[in-house]
Amino acid sequence: MAIRLICLVMFFAFSHLDAQCVPSQKELSNSIQTLYRTPELRNNIDYTVLRKAMTGYYALKNNGMLKNDKVLTIIDYNQPSVKKRLFVIDMDRNRLLASSLVAHGKNSGQNHAVKFSNVPGSFKSSLGFFVTDRTYEGKHGYSLRLQGIERGINDNALMRNIVMHGADYVSPDFIRRHGRLGRSHGCPALPFSQYRQVIDLIKGGSCLFIYHGDQNYAGPSNLLNPRISLHNPA
């Protein structure tokens, strides 16, 4: 019941998004170019992915939905699991704070994530924009709850217990032995060597964008297409 109430509150707040919340293309391009002047960002994050992430970030920020607007986290599931594909960006100082390996769901694919779902029990990763919530101690130890805020795309994240946590199958050693990372039940699991650092950087209401070039996501996403209303999705 509590989870359902949280989702309804997020939906109500999010339904007021409109095109006014997103910077102009010129402003957005200038912001991205500023970030790309930093070699560590330019060499690690795809321009298209960053542009989409920043579009949603500014929409959430300008609607007061980010208690922690100092950081933006991107997970790029276009990349194979053997590469670092999670990036935490300091939005005030235009620098990369952390990068990490990150697992995807066991039914999303092997080395590459290719299938995504919002359905409980699918054991697949979900795409889209999330707002980080509180930390807690659970069966995976220190973990971070994630609130999916895109209806029909990731809004079942809390119900599915999609959280950020550490896992022993996310490590260079696992890659050497198996040729890929291990896989989760849909959670973006991190290496034990980094999970606490990353969680502490992004907890408490920051923007997390999980991306893949899947048109089944990009088309209906109302954050990437601000004229699409959340309560009346296209």
N, C-alpha and C positions, 0 to 999 in steps of 0.2 A: 504493500500500500504506500509506504514511504517513497519507494523508488518511482511508482506511478505518479505520485504528487510532484516529485522533483521534475520529472519529464514534462508534466503539464505546465509547471511554472516556466521552464525553459522555453517551451513551445509558445506560450503566451507572449513572453518578452521578445522572442525572436520573430514573431509574426509581424512586427512593426518595421522590419527592415525594408528599405527601399533604395533606389539608385542614389539618393542623396548621401547615403552613408559611405559610399565608396569614393576614394579620391579620383580626380580626373586621370585620364590615361597619361597625360604629361607629368602630373605629380607622382603617379605611381612609377613611371619610367625613371624619373629623377631619383626616387628613393631606392629603386633597385640598382641603378647605376652607382649610387653612393655605396651601397653594400658591396657591389662587385669591384670596387676599387681595392678591396682587401683581398690579397691573393689567396688566403686560406678559404675564403668563401667562393671566389671565382673558380678555384680548382676542385671544389667538392660538390657544389650544388648547381644543378641544371637551371638555366635562366628561366625556362618555361615553368618549372615547378616552383621556383621562388616567386615568380609573378603571381601565380595562382594563390600561393600561400599568403602573400601580402595583401591580395585583394580581400580575402576572407578575414585576415587579421584586422585590417582597418575597419571593415564593416562591424566586426564584433566590438572593437575598441570604441568606435564612435557611438555605439548603442549601449555603452556602459556594461557590457557583459564580461569584461576581463578585469578581475580584481588584481591580477598580476599581468600588466601589459609591458613589462620590461623585457620579456623574452618571447620568442617565437620558435616553436619546435616543428621540424619537418621530418617525416619519414617517407622516403622515396622507394616505394616497392617496385618501381621500374628496374631497380638495381638488383643483382643477385644477392643471395644471403651471405655470400663469402666476402662481400664488400661492406664497408661502413656505410650505412644508409639512414642513420638518424643524426640530425644536426640541431643543436640548440644555438640560437642566434641572440646576441645582446642587441636589442633594438635601439638602445640609447647610444651605445658606443660603436655600433656597426662592426661587430667582430664575432667570430665564432667562439662560443664558450665551451662546447663539447661536441664530439662526434663519436659514434659508437656502432658496433654491430647490433642488429635487432632481428629477432625471429618473427616469422609470420605463422598463421594457423596451419595445422597439419593437413587440412583439406583444401588449402589455397594453392598448394603446389609443392614441388620438391625444392630445388635451389632457387627457382623463380616463383614468386607469387603471381598466379594468373586468374584465380577465382576468388570472389569476395561475396560476403553475405551479411545480412542483418538478422538472420534467423537463429533463434536459440537452438543449440544442439548441432549447429552446422560445422563447428570447429574450423570456421573460416575467418580470416581477418575482415574487418570492416574498413571502408574508406571514408574520407571526408574530414570535416572539422569537429574537433572535440574541445571541451573546456576541462582542464584538469581540476580535480576535486581534492579531497583530503587524503592523507596517508593513513594507513592502518597496519596492524600486524595480523597476517592471515596465514593460510597454509603454505604460502610461498615466502613467508617472512615479511619484511618491510615492503609495502606495496602502495600503489597510487591509483585511486579510482578515477575513471575517465567518463565524462558525460558526453555522449554523442548528441549533437544538436541538429542533425539533419534528418527530417522525417522520412522514414522509409529507406534510409541509407545507413544510419548508424544509431538511431534513437533507442535501440534495444541494448546498448552497450552496458548499462548498469544492470539490467535484468540478466544479461549473459555473463556477468562478472568479468567483463573485459577490463583488465587492469594492467598497469605496468609493474613488473616485478623482475627479480633476478632469477637466472636459471643456469644450471651447469652445462646445458646443451648449447649455450651461446658463448662460444670461446674459439680462439684460434686453434686450440688443440683438437676440439671436436671437428673443425673444418679439415685439419690434417688427416684425421682418421676416417672421415666419412665423405669428404668432398663438398660438404654443405653444412649449414647449421642444423641443429635439431629444430623441431617445430612445436608450437604451443597449441592450446585449444582455441586460439583466436587472439590471445594477448600479445602485445608488443613486448616480448621478454628481452631482457638485457643481460650482459655479462655480469657475473658477481663482482668483478673488479671495478665496475662503473655504475651499477644500478642506483646505489645510494646517492652518488654525486648528481646524476641526472635527475632523479626524483626530487631531490632537494632544490635543484635549480628551477624546476618547472611547476612544482606543486602550488596549490592555492589559487587557481583561477586563471591560468595562462592558456594561450592558444596552441593547440596541437593539430597539425594538418598531416593526414596520412593519404598519400597520393599514389595513383597508378594511372597510366594513360588509357583507362577503360571508359569508353563513351557511355556505358551504362551508369557511370557516376557523374562524369562532367556534364552530361546533358541535363539531368534533372536537378543538379545541385543549385539551390537558390542563393548560395553565397557566391558562386561563380557566375550565376545568371540572376542578378538582383531583382529583375522584374518578376521572377517567379515567386509567388507568395507561398510561405510555408504551410499555411492552413488550406491552400488550394493548389497543390503541386501540379505541374504540367505533366 
